[in-house]
Amino acid sequence: MSVASRISVLATIGLLAMTAVWGSTFVLIKDVVDRMPVADFLAVRFILAAIAMFVLFHRHVARLERRQLWRGVLLGVIYGCGQLLQTWGLALISPSVSGFVTGMYVVFTPILAAVLLRQRTPLAVWLAVGLATLGLALLSLNDFSVDKGVWLTLLSALLYGLHIVALGSWSRADEAFGFSAVQMLAIALICLLATAGHGGPMLPPDPRAWLATLYMALVAGAGAMLMQTWAQAHLPATRAAIVMTTEPVFAAGFAVALGADALTWRMLVGGGLVLGAMYLVELVPRRGDKENLPAEAIHHEV
């Protein structure tokens, strides 16, 4: 196995670990937002994450070129708006519908990559997208109605797909720390603006909420952003999106393990389809050296 192949495997494993962390947050978030407004929770979470990242990586930020600084800000704005749209949509629709519609970023990612980056998407990847979408539907969808909440959530999924594609094109492995810190600051500012209407964010109400918020800020926030930025410097955007479809599988697993949900056939079959999609995209044959390049290198060649 070549060095590039080993790095690609490590990036895939890292992205999978990050997605498992995200999946672990669903039960925690449900508990916290029952006791404080969602926008306030997001603001506190991402402010803490931004502070931690700038304390650790301010020198890396200072070394970024001006173009990379603005790219990091733009990526953070895209992701922060996605978080807010998803949250506002969730207030209007059921969690099951929200989960499925949010997962549609898996479909949007290869479409955006094909349109914006002129990347050729192999047929096997489109098959994997179909399997992942079906798996997400089985895991999350109980009923469906196209109302305002659905459209808001669908727009958030489009923004998540755009973030994945742009991050794959702009991220560089040697700039991951500084680039992630800039994104996190922009996300924090966007979420903070969302609380301006009621005078700023409310703090977590008790120690248990603080502990959950700190975990989601430092591990699922700052740590996950660092891992995603580094991993996507070595992976095509479409492959990254397929790997991240395992989030609802991990979410379901944690919910069952913690007694918040029961194991069902939909969970087993849906999770199997998502894992099958991930396995399929990892087996897509490479045609020449160009397809072995990370997404940003392919973009620069185009």
C-alpha positions as CSV (number, residue, x, y, z in Angstrom):
1,M,0.0,0.0,0.0
2,S,1.4,3.4,-1.0
3,V,1.8,6.3,1.4
4,A,-1.1,8.1,-0.3
5,S,-3.3,5.1,0.1
6,R,-2.4,4.7,3.8
7,I,-3.2,8.4,4.4
8,S,-6.5,8.0,2.6
9,V,-7.4,5.0,4.8
10,L,-6.5,7.0,7.9
11,A,-8.6,10.0,6.7
12,T,-11.6,7.7,6.2
13,I,-11.2,6.2,9.7
14,G,-10.8,9.6,11.2
15,L,-13.9,10.9,9.4
16,L,-15.8,7.8,10.6
17,A,-14.7,8.4,14.2
18,M,-15.8,12.1,13.9
19,T,-19.2,10.9,12.6
20,A,-19.5,8.5,15.6
21,V,-18.9,11.5,17.9
22,W,-21.6,13.4,16.1
23,G,-24.0,10.5,16.5
24,S,-23.3,10.4,20.2
25,T,-24.6,13.9,20.6
26,F,-28.3,13.3,19.7
27,V,-29.4,12.1,23.1
28,L,-27.4,14.8,24.8
29,I,-28.7,17.6,22.6
30,K,-32.3,16.5,23.2
31,D,-31.8,16.7,26.9
32,V,-30.1,20.1,26.8
33,V,-32.5,21.9,24.4
34,D,-35.5,20.8,26.6
35,R,-34.1,23.3,29.1
36,M,-32.7,26.1,27.0
37,P,-33.4,27.7,23.6
38,V,-31.8,25.9,20.7
39,A,-30.1,29.0,19.2
40,D,-28.7,29.9,22.6
41,F,-27.3,26.4,23.0
42,L,-25.7,26.6,19.5
43,A,-24.2,30.0,20.3
44,V,-22.6,28.9,23.7
45,R,-21.4,25.6,22.1
46,F,-19.6,27.2,19.2
47,I,-18.3,30.2,21.2
48,L,-16.6,27.8,23.6
49,A,-15.2,25.8,20.6
50,A,-13.9,28.9,18.9
51,I,-12.2,30.1,22.1
52,A,-10.5,26.8,22.6
53,M,-9.3,26.6,19.0
54,F,-7.9,30.1,18.9
55,V,-6.1,29.6,22.2
56,L,-4.4,26.5,20.8
57,F,-4.0,27.5,17.2
58,H,-3.8,31.3,16.9
59,R,-0.3,31.0,15.4
60,H,-1.6,28.7,12.7
61,V,-4.3,31.3,12.0
62,A,-1.7,34.0,11.7
63,R,0.2,32.0,9.1
64,L,-2.8,31.6,6.8
65,E,-2.8,33.6,3.5
66,R,-5.5,36.2,3.2
67,R,-7.3,34.1,0.6
68,Q,-7.5,31.2,3.0
69,L,-8.7,33.4,5.8
70,W,-11.7,34.6,3.7
71,R,-12.3,31.0,2.5
72,G,-12.5,29.9,6.2
73,V,-14.9,32.7,7.0
74,L,-17.1,31.8,4.1
75,L,-17.1,28.1,5.0
76,G,-18.0,29.0,8.6
77,V,-20.9,31.2,7.5
78,I,-22.2,28.4,5.3
79,Y,-22.0,25.8,8.0
80,G,-23.4,28.2,10.7
81,C,-26.4,29.1,8.5
82,G,-27.0,25.4,7.9
83,Q,-27.0,24.7,11.7
84,L,-29.6,27.5,12.2
85,L,-31.8,26.5,9.3
86,Q,-31.8,22.9,10.4
87,T,-32.8,24.0,14.0
88,W,-35.5,26.3,12.8
89,G,-36.9,23.6,10.6
90,L,-36.8,21.1,13.4
91,A,-39.1,23.3,15.4
92,L,-41.8,22.9,12.7
93,I,-41.5,19.3,11.8
94,S,-41.0,15.9,13.5
95,P,-37.4,14.8,14.3
96,S,-37.8,11.7,12.0
97,V,-38.6,13.9,9.0
98,S,-35.8,16.4,10.0
99,G,-33.3,13.5,10.2
100,F,-34.1,12.2,6.7
101,V,-34.2,15.6,5.0
102,T,-30.9,16.7,6.6
103,G,-29.4,13.5,5.3
104,M,-30.1,14.6,1.8
105,Y,-26.7,16.4,1.8
106,V,-25.5,13.0,0.6
107,V,-27.5,13.5,-2.6
108,F,-26.6,17.2,-2.9
109,T,-22.8,16.6,-2.5
110,P,-22.1,14.7,-5.7
111,I,-24.5,17.0,-7.7
112,L,-22.7,20.1,-6.4
113,A,-19.3,18.5,-7.0
114,A,-20.3,17.7,-10.6
115,V,-21.7,21.2,-11.2
116,L,-19.2,23.4,-9.4
117,L,-16.0,21.4,-9.8
118,R,-16.8,19.6,-13.0
119,Q,-15.8,16.3,-11.3
120,R,-16.8,13.1,-13.0
121,T,-18.8,11.0,-10.6
122,P,-18.6,7.2,-11.3
123,L,-21.8,5.2,-11.6
124,A,-21.0,3.2,-8.5
125,V,-20.9,6.4,-6.4
126,W,-24.4,7.3,-7.7
127,L,-25.6,3.8,-6.7
128,A,-24.0,4.4,-3.2
129,V,-25.9,7.7,-3.0
130,G,-29.2,5.8,-3.7
131,L,-28.4,3.1,-1.1
132,A,-27.5,5.7,1.5
133,T,-30.7,7.7,0.8
134,L,-32.8,4.6,1.1
135,G,-31.0,3.7,4.3
136,L,-31.5,7.2,5.8
137,A,-35.2,7.0,4.9
138,L,-35.7,3.6,6.7
139,L,-33.8,4.9,9.7
140,S,-35.6,8.3,10.1
141,L,-38.7,8.6,8.0
142,N,-42.1,7.9,9.6
143,D,-44.3,10.4,7.8
144,F,-43.6,13.2,5.4
145,S,-45.3,16.5,4.6
146,V,-43.8,19.3,2.5
147,D,-44.3,22.3,4.7
148,K,-42.1,25.3,5.7
149,G,-40.1,23.2,8.1
150,V,-39.2,20.7,5.4
151,W,-38.1,23.4,3.0
152,L,-35.9,25.0,5.7
153,T,-34.3,21.7,6.5
154,L,-33.8,20.8,2.9
155,L,-32.0,24.2,2.4
156,S,-29.8,23.3,5.4
157,A,-28.9,20.0,3.7
158,L,-28.0,21.9,0.5
159,L,-25.6,24.2,2.6
160,Y,-24.0,21.1,4.3
161,G,-23.4,19.6,0.9
162,L,-21.9,22.9,-0.3
163,H,-19.7,23.0,2.8
164,I,-18.4,19.5,2.1
165,V,-17.6,20.3,-1.5
166,A,-15.9,23.6,-0.8
167,L,-14.0,22.2,2.1
168,G,-12.7,19.4,-0.1
169,S,-11.5,21.9,-2.6
170,W,-10.0,24.5,-0.3
171,S,-8.6,22.5,2.7
172,R,-4.9,21.7,2.9
173,A,-3.4,19.2,5.3
174,D,-0.7,21.7,6.6
175,E,-3.3,24.4,7.3
176,A,-6.0,22.3,9.0
177,F,-5.5,23.8,12.5
178,G,-5.7,27.4,11.4
179,F,-8.4,26.8,8.8
180,S,-10.6,25.0,11.3
181,A,-10.2,27.8,13.9
182,V,-11.3,30.4,11.4
183,Q,-14.4,28.4,10.4
184,M,-15.3,27.8,14.1
185,L,-15.1,31.6,14.8
186,A,-17.4,32.4,11.9
187,I,-19.9,29.6,13.0
188,A,-19.9,31.1,16.5
189,L,-20.6,34.6,15.2
190,I,-23.5,33.4,13.0
191,C,-25.1,31.6,15.9
192,L,-24.5,34.5,18.3
193,L,-26.3,36.8,15.8
194,A,-29.3,34.5,16.0
195,T,-29.7,35.2,19.7
196,A,-29.5,39.0,19.3
197,G,-33.3,39.4,19.3
198,H,-33.6,38.4,23.0
199,G,-30.4,40.1,24.2
200,G,-27.8,37.4,23.7
201,P,-27.4,33.7,24.6
202,M,-28.8,32.1,27.8
203,L,-26.2,30.0,29.6
204,P,-26.7,26.3,30.4
205,P,-29.0,26.0,33.4
206,D,-27.2,23.4,35.5
207,P,-23.9,21.3,35.7
208,R,-25.3,18.4,33.7
209,A,-26.2,20.8,30.8
210,W,-22.7,22.5,31.1
211,L,-21.0,19.1,30.9
212,A,-23.0,18.1,27.8
213,T,-22.3,21.5,26.2
214,L,-18.6,21.3,26.9
215,Y,-18.4,17.9,25.3
216,M,-20.3,19.1,22.2
217,A,-18.2,22.2,22.0
218,L,-14.7,20.7,22.5
219,V,-15.1,17.1,21.2
220,A,-18.0,17.2,18.8
221,G,-17.3,20.8,17.8
222,A,-13.7,21.8,17.8
223,G,-12.3,18.3,17.6
224,A,-14.7,17.2,14.9
225,M,-14.0,20.3,12.8
226,L,-10.2,19.7,13.0
227,M,-10.7,16.1,11.9
228,Q,-13.1,16.9,9.1
229,T,-10.8,19.6,7.7
230,W,-7.7,17.3,7.8
231,A,-9.5,14.3,6.4
232,Q,-11.1,16.2,3.5
233,A,-7.7,17.4,2.5
234,H,-7.1,13.8,1.5
235,L,-10.5,12.6,0.4
236,P,-12.8,13.4,-2.5
237,A,-15.9,15.3,-1.3
238,T,-18.4,12.6,-2.4
239,R,-16.5,9.9,-0.5
240,A,-16.5,12.1,2.6
241,A,-20.3,12.6,2.3
242,I,-20.9,8.9,2.0
243,V,-18.8,8.2,5.1
244,M,-20.7,10.8,7.1
245,T,-24.0,9.1,6.3
246,T,-23.1,6.7,9.1
247,E,-24.1,9.5,11.5
248,P,-27.7,8.2,11.9
249,V,-26.4,4.7,12.3
250,F,-24.2,5.8,15.3
251,A,-27.1,7.9,16.6
252,A,-29.4,4.9,16.6
253,G,-26.8,2.8,18.2
254,F,-26.2,5.2,21.1
255,A,-29.9,5.7,21.5
256,V,-30.4,1.9,21.9
257,A,-27.4,1.5,24.2
258,L,-28.6,4.4,26.4
259,G,-32.2,3.1,26.5
260,A,-33.6,6.0,24.6
261,D,-34.9,3.9,21.7
262,A,-35.7,0.3,20.8
263,L,-33.9,-1.8,18.2
264,T,-36.2,-2.3,15.2
265,W,-36.0,-3.9,11.8
266,R,-35.9,-0.5,10.2
267,M,-32.8,0.4,12.2
268,L,-31.1,-2.8,11.2
269,V,-31.9,-2.7,7.5
270,G,-31.4,1.1,7.2
271,G,-28.1,0.9,9.0
272,G,-27.0,-2.0,6.8
273,L,-27.8,0.0,3.6
274,V,-25.8,3.0,4.8
275,L,-22.8,0.8,5.7
276,G,-23.2,-0.9,2.3
277,A,-23.1,2.4,0.6
278,M,-19.9,3.4,2.4
279,Y,-18.4,0.0,1.5
280,L,-19.4,0.4,-2.2
281,V,-17.9,3.9,-2.5
282,E,-14.6,2.7,-1.0
283,L,-14.4,0.0,-3.7
284,V,-14.9,2.4,-6.7
285,P,-12.1,1.7,-9.1
286,R,-9.6,4.5,-9.7
287,R,-8.9,5.4,-13.3
288,G,-5.4,6.9,-13.4
289,D,-3.4,9.0,-11.0
290,K,-5.8,12.0,-11.3
291,E,-8.6,10.2,-9.4
292,N,-6.1,9.4,-6.6
293,L,-5.5,13.1,-5.9
294,P,-7.4,14.8,-3.1
295,A,-10.4,16.9,-4.2
296,E,-8.5,20.2,-4.0
297,A,-5.8,18.9,-6.4
298,I,-8.4,17.8,-8.9
299,H,-10.0,21.2,-8.7
300,H,-6.8,23.0,-9.4
301,E,-6.1,20.8,-12.4
302,V,-9.5,21.7,-13.8
